[in-house]
Amino acid sequence: MTTRTEVDYGKLVGGHKAVILGESHHHTPDYQEEVAQSLKKLRSLGFTHFGLEMLPSDVNVDNDKARVEQLKSHFEAGHAKVYQEAKRTGFTVVPLDMPYSKQQTYPDPAGGRCYIDRNHWMVKTAMKTLGARHKMVLFMHHGHAFGKGSLQTPDKEGVRSLLKAKGISTVYIRISGGRAKSFCTTAISTPVVNLAQRDNVHHTRFATAGGIGIDHVIHLPQSCTVR
């Protein structure tokens, strides 16, 4: 594994205009807790807007109660906590995703062409903020940030690549590891998760280089051994 360091968002983000935080799995509460705890620091670094894949772009974020219940029902309580913390910290929350009614017009709303078109939709939505010279944090699943290409090559239609193609200085931080039981299977483990096991540092929180298409990885303490 490349060098491991303490997690310092100031160093990880640098001078970029957009920072993408990608959770490796939607159902890992540790990821949402990490994002919620990062917001105060990110706000102090000049980021003013917080984009959420977990909310469709046609919802009204002024109705906090409805948005919290929507996040809890469609995703996890942790995503609702992230939303609430973003607003408490002073971010303008920007729902990013394609409206659910439009997603349902695709033969496969959970994948295929819809998944790619959702990436384009989220970038188009984010550009309304980024194009106005604001700095933005975007929170989404790794598959949207990186794209659905191979593990070695980021998809040119992933959100990271699409933002860069529009001239937006972007850094992608993948959040990996965590204490979810699902990470005990190799099917959704990641190279950093496996290397942390090998090096016997799987119970620690650290940052490391991410490789092609992923600028940095934040590893969260694991609760099990990946075999």
N, C-alpha and C positions, 0 to 999 in steps of 0.2 A: 504494500500500500504506500502511496505517496505520503508526504509529511502530514501529520495530524496536528491541528492547532485548536486552541480554545475558540469557541464560537464568538466572533466579534462582527456584528452586522455592519458596523462602520467600515471595516476592512473588506468584507465580502461584497458590499454594495458599491464601494468606491464612488466615482462621480457619475454613475449611470442615471439615466432619466427614468428608465423603467426597470423594476425588479419583479421577476416572476418567482413566486414561492409555489413549488409543485409538490403535492403530497403523493407519495407512492401508492396510496390506497385510501379511498374515501372513508373506510370504516375503521380507522386507527385513531382513537381519541388523542393520543400523544401528539400527532401532527397538528391537530387543531389547537391544542394547548401551546405548542411551540409558536405557532403563528400569532395567537392572541398575546403571548408574552413579548413578542418582537415588536409589536405595533408602537409602543411608546418610543422605542429607540428609532424606528423608522420615521416616525413623525418628526422627531428632533433633527433628522437628517434632511428635512425639507420636503418629504413626500406628503402630498396633500390629498390625494385621491386613492381609494381602495376599491379595486375591481374584484368582483366575485363571480366565478363560473357558476356557483351554486344558486344564483338567482337569475331568472330570465330578464331580458332588458325591457320588458313591457310592464314590470311591476312598479308600484309606488313605494319608494323607500321611506316616505314620510309616515307610513302606517307601520310603526315598529312592531306592534303586537302581532299583526298579520304576517309580517316578514319572519319574525321569530318562529311562529307556529309553522310557517311554510318550510323553513329550513329544518325544523325538527322532524316534520313528516316526510320530506323528500330526501333528507340527508341524515345528519346526526345532530344531537344536542350541542356537540362541540362546534359545529359550523354556526349555530345560532349564537354561541358565546363569542366567536370571532367577530360576527356582525355587530353584536352589542359593544364589544371592546373597541372596534374601529370607530363607531359613532361616539363613544365616550371619550376616545383619545383625540377627537377633532377631525377625523377623516371625513371627506365627502364620499359616501358609499356609491359605487357605480355597478349596478347589475349588468353582467356581461353577456350572458348566454342567449342563444336564439330562443324566442318565445316557444313555450311547449306546444302551442297549437300548430306552429309551423313545423316543429320537429315531427309531429304525428302525421304529417303528410308524406313522410319518407317511408319506403318499405321496411327499413330497418332503422328506427329512431336511435337505437343504442350504438350503432356502428356504421360501417360502410361510408357512403357518400355524405350522410348526415353528419357523421363525426367530423369529417374534414370541413364541411360547410359551416359547422358550428365554430371551428377555429377561425375561419375567415370572418364570421359574424362578430366574434369576440374582439378581433383585432380592429374591425371597422368601428365597433362601439368604443374601444379604448382610444382610438385615434382622435375621437371628438374631444377627449381630455388632453392627450399627449400633444396633439396638434396645436393646442392653445397654450403650449409651453409649461404645462403643469407636470409635476413628477408623480409617478403612479406606481403603486404596488398592485400586482395581479395575483390572485390566489386561485389555483385550479389543480386538477388532476395532472400527474406527470404526463399521461398520454396526450393531453392537449398541448402542454408546453413543449414537449420534445417532438411529438408527432408519432404516428403509427408506423414509422420505418423500422429498420432492423435495429438491434441493440447497439450496433457500431456506428450507424449513420443517422443523424437526425433527419426527420422528414422535412422537406422544404415547405410543407404546408402546416408544420407545427407553429404554435403561436410565437415562440422565440424567433424562428427563422422569418416568419412573416413580418414581425415588428422590425427586425434588422433590415429586411428588404425595403422597408419604408423609411429607413434612415434613422430609426430610433435606437439610441444607445441603450442596450438591454443586457441585463445579467440574469441568468437563470440559476436558482438555488433549489436543488431537489432535497426534500426531507425524507429520510430513509430510516430503517430500523424500527424502533418502537416496541411497545409491549403487547401488541395485538397478537392473539393466538394464531391468527392466519399466517403470520410471518414465520411460523414453525415449518412451513412447507417450502420447498425449493421453487415451486411454481411461480411465486411472486417475490422471492428473495432477490436481492440486488448484489452486484459485485462488492459494494462497500460492506453490506451486511455480512457476506461470506468471508471477506478478508478480515473484518473485525473479529469474527469467530476464530479465524486462523491465528490471529495475533493476540488473542485473549484480551481484547479491549471492547468486547461486545456489551459490557455493562456501563460504558461511559458515553458521555455526550461530547462530540468533537466535530470539527469541520475539516474537510479535505478537498482536494481537487476533484472535479467531476469527470474530466475527460471530454471527448468530442460531443458537442451539443449540450453539455451540462457544465456550467462554469464552476459550481461548487456543490458539495453535498454536505448537509448537516446530518450526522448520524445520532440517533437517539438511543438511549439504553434499551437493550433487548431483554426479553424475559425467557427466552428459550434458545436452544441450539439448532442452527440450520445444519442439516446433515447432507 
